[in-house]
Amino acid sequence: MGRRRGGPGVEGRHRGAADDTAGVLDGLSGGLAGMGDALSNAARSYRAADEDAADSVADSAREI
């Protein structure tokens, strides 16, 4: 009987690299989620600042 293709030899050579890659991808997804949260918070802050500035300009225009 011949050795089957893709057998234990192939797995043994690639298992460590595959596990490392899976770990990197797991960490990447968490990092991207955190980055998305940070960008959303920044956008909310900018939007609030813009609205406050627009209100301030409108209030100043009424006083003239």
VEXMIFI-197713 format. One record per residue: x, y, z of N, C-alpha, C in turn; residue in three letters. Coordinates in nm, 3 decimals, padded with zeros to 5 digits, m for minus. Layout:
+---------+---------+---------+---------+---------+---------+---------+---------+---------+------+
:   neast :  nnorth :     nup :  caeast : canorth :    caup :   ceast :  cnorth :     cup : code :
+---------+---------+---------+---------+---------+---------+---------+---------+---------+------+
:       X :       Y :       Z :       X :       Y :       Z :       X :       Y :       Z :  ALA :
...
+---------+---------+---------+---------+---------+---------+---------+---------+---------+------+
This chain:
+---------+---------+---------+---------+---------+---------+---------+---------+---------+------+
:   neast :  nnorth :     nup :  caeast : canorth :    caup :   ceast :  cnorth :     cup : code :
+---------+---------+---------+---------+---------+---------+---------+---------+---------+------+
:  00.085 : m00.120 :  00.000 :  00.000 :  00.000 :  00.000 :  00.089 :  00.125 :  00.000 :  MET :
:  00.053 :  00.214 : m00.084 :  00.127 :  00.339 : m00.093 :  00.081 :  00.440 :  00.012 :  GLY :
:  00.163 :  00.536 :  00.030 :  00.128 :  00.644 :  00.124 :  00.019 :  00.731 :  00.064 :  ARG :
: m00.080 :  00.764 :  00.141 : m00.188 :  00.843 :  00.084 : m00.146 :  00.989 :  00.070 :  ARG :
: m00.203 :  01.050 : m00.025 : m00.171 :  01.189 : m00.055 : m00.223 :  01.281 :  00.054 :  ARG :
: m00.144 :  01.377 :  00.093 : m00.189 :  01.472 :  00.194 : m00.193 :  01.410 :  00.332 :  GLY :
: m00.117 :  01.306 :  00.353 : m00.120 :  01.234 :  00.479 : m00.050 :  01.307 :  00.592 :  GLY :
: m00.011 :  01.233 :  00.693 :  00.048 :  01.292 :  00.813 :  00.173 :  01.374 :  00.786 :  PRO :
:  00.249 :  01.339 :  00.684 :  00.369 :  01.417 :  00.653 :  00.335 :  01.560 :  00.615 :  GLY :
:  00.236 :  01.576 :  00.533 :  00.193 :  01.710 :  00.490 :  00.137 :  01.785 :  00.610 :  VAL :
:  00.053 :  01.719 :  00.686 : m00.005 :  01.784 :  00.804 :  00.103 :  01.827 :  00.901 :  GLU :
:  00.197 :  01.739 :  00.923 :  00.305 :  01.771 :  01.016 :  00.387 :  01.891 :  00.972 :  GLY :
:  00.407 :  01.905 :  00.843 :  00.486 :  02.018 :  00.792 :  00.408 :  02.149 :  00.795 :  ARG :
:  00.277 :  02.142 :  00.790 :  00.198 :  02.265 :  00.774 :  00.112 :  02.301 :  00.895 :  HIS :
:  00.098 :  02.211 :  00.989 :  00.010 :  02.235 :  01.103 :  00.052 :  02.360 :  01.182 :  ARG :
:  00.179 :  02.374 :  01.212 :  00.225 :  02.489 :  01.291 :  00.198 :  02.621 :  01.220 :  GLY :
:  00.229 :  02.627 :  01.091 :  00.205 :  02.750 :  01.015 :  00.057 :  02.782 :  01.007 :  ALA :
: m00.024 :  02.678 :  00.988 : m00.169 :  02.699 :  00.981 : m00.223 :  02.750 :  01.114 :  ALA :
: m00.176 :  02.691 :  01.224 : m00.220 :  02.737 :  01.356 : m00.176 :  02.881 :  01.382 :  ASP :
: m00.052 :  02.914 :  01.342 : m00.003 :  03.052 :  01.359 : m00.089 :  03.150 :  01.279 :  ASP :
: m00.120 :  03.113 :  01.156 : m00.202 :  03.200 :  01.071 : m00.341 :  03.217 :  01.131 :  THR :
: m00.399 :  03.111 :  01.181 : m00.531 :  03.120 :  01.242 : m00.527 :  03.213 :  01.363 :  ALA :
: m00.421 :  03.206 :  01.441 : m00.408 :  03.296 :  01.556 : m00.397 :  03.441 :  01.515 :  GLY :
: m00.321 :  03.467 :  01.410 : m00.307 :  03.604 :  01.359 : m00.442 :  03.657 :  01.311 :  VAL :
: m00.515 :  03.574 :  01.238 : m00.645 :  03.617 :  01.187 : m00.744 :  03.643 :  01.300 :  LEU :
: m00.741 :  03.560 :  01.404 : m00.828 :  03.584 :  01.519 : m00.795 :  03.718 :  01.585 :  ASP :
: m00.667 :  03.746 :  01.601 : m00.626 :  03.872 :  01.661 : m00.660 :  03.991 :  01.572 :  GLY :
: m00.649 :  03.972 :  01.443 : m00.678 :  04.079 :  01.347 : m00.825 :  04.118 :  01.354 :  LEU :
: m00.913 :  04.021 :  01.362 : m01.055 :  04.053 :  01.366 : m01.089 :  04.133 :  01.492 :  SER :
: m01.029 :  04.097 :  01.603 : m01.052 :  04.174 :  01.726 : m00.996 :  04.314 :  01.716 :  GLY :
: m00.879 :  04.327 :  01.655 : m00.819 :  04.459 :  01.638 : m00.901 :  04.547 :  01.547 :  GLY :
: m00.953 :  04.490 :  01.440 : m01.036 :  04.568 :  01.348 : m01.166 :  04.610 :  01.413 :  LEU :
: m01.224 :  04.524 :  01.495 : m01.347 :  04.561 :  01.567 : m01.319 :  04.678 :  01.661 :  ALA :
: m01.208 :  04.672 :  01.731 : m01.171 :  04.783 :  01.820 : m01.147 :  04.912 :  01.743 :  GLY :
: m01.084 :  04.900 :  01.628 : m01.061 :  05.018 :  01.545 : m01.194 :  05.077 :  01.496 :  MET :
: m01.286 :  04.991 :  01.457 : m01.418 :  05.037 :  01.415 : m01.490 :  05.112 :  01.526 :  GLY :
: m01.480 :  05.060 :  01.648 : m01.542 :  05.128 :  01.762 : m01.479 :  05.264 :  01.784 :  ASP :
: m01.347 :  05.271 :  01.775 : m01.277 :  05.399 :  01.795 : m01.316 :  05.500 :  01.687 :  ALA :
: m01.327 :  05.455 :  01.563 : m01.367 :  05.545 :  01.455 : m01.511 :  05.592 :  01.472 :  LEU :
: m01.598 :  05.504 :  01.517 : m01.737 :  05.543 :  01.542 : m01.746 :  05.648 :  01.652 :  SER :
: m01.669 :  05.628 :  01.758 : m01.668 :  05.725 :  01.867 : m01.614 :  05.860 :  01.820 :  ASN :
: m01.509 :  05.857 :  01.739 : m01.452 :  05.981 :  01.686 : m01.555 :  06.053 :  01.598 :  ALA :
: m01.626 :  05.978 :  01.515 : m01.727 :  06.038 :  01.427 : m01.838 :  06.102 :  01.509 :  ALA :
: m01.880 :  06.036 :  01.617 : m01.983 :  06.095 :  01.704 : m01.934 :  06.225 :  01.766 :  ARG :
: m01.809 :  06.225 :  01.809 : m01.752 :  06.346 :  01.869 : m01.744 :  06.460 :  01.768 :  SER :
: m01.697 :  06.430 :  01.649 : m01.689 :  06.533 :  01.544 : m01.827 :  06.585 :  01.508 :  TYR :
: m01.924 :  06.496 :  01.497 : m02.060 :  06.537 :  01.463 : m02.115 :  06.629 :  01.571 :  ARG :
: m02.094 :  06.594 :  01.697 : m02.144 :  06.677 :  01.807 : m02.076 :  06.814 :  01.806 :  ALA :
: m01.945 :  06.816 :  01.780 : m01.872 :  06.943 :  01.774 : m01.923 :  07.028 :  01.659 :  ALA :
: m01.948 :  06.966 :  01.544 : m02.001 :  07.041 :  01.429 : m02.138 :  07.099 :  01.459 :  ASP :
: m02.224 :  07.019 :  01.522 : m02.357 :  07.068 :  01.557 : m02.350 :  07.183 :  01.656 :  GLU :
: m02.261 :  07.172 :  01.754 : m02.242 :  07.281 :  01.851 : m02.192 :  07.408 :  01.782 :  ASP :
: m02.098 :  07.392 :  01.689 : m02.045 :  07.508 :  01.617 : m02.152 :  07.571 :  01.531 :  ALA :
: m02.233 :  07.490 :  01.464 : m02.341 :  07.543 :  01.381 : m02.443 :  07.618 :  01.467 :  ALA :
: m02.475 :  07.563 :  01.582 : m02.568 :  07.631 :  01.675 : m02.509 :  07.764 :  01.721 :  ASP :
: m02.381 :  07.765 :  01.749 : m02.315 :  07.887 :  01.795 : m02.317 :  07.994 :  01.687 :  SER :
: m02.292 :  07.955 :  01.563 : m02.297 :  08.050 :  01.452 : m02.439 :  08.103 :  01.433 :  VAL :
: m02.536 :  08.014 :  01.440 : m02.676 :  08.056 :  01.425 : m02.716 :  08.152 :  01.537 :  ALA :
: m02.674 :  08.123 :  01.661 : m02.704 :  08.211 :  01.773 : m02.639 :  08.347 :  01.755 :  ASP :
: m02.516 :  08.350 :  01.707 : m02.445 :  08.475 :  01.684 : m02.513 :  08.556 :  01.575 :  SER :
: m02.562 :  08.490 :  01.472 : m02.630 :  08.559 :  01.363 : m02.759 :  08.624 :  01.411 :  ALA :
: m02.828 :  08.560 :  01.506 : m02.952 :  08.616 :  01.560 : m02.926 :  08.740 :  01.643 :  ARG :
: m02.807 :  08.748 :  01.703 : m02.773 :  08.860 :  01.790 : m02.735 :  08.985 :  01.711 :  GLU :
: m02.705 :  08.967 :  01.584 : m02.660 :  09.082 :  01.505 : m02.776 :  09.168 :  01.466 :  ILE :
+---------+---------+---------+---------+---------+---------+---------+---------+---------+------+
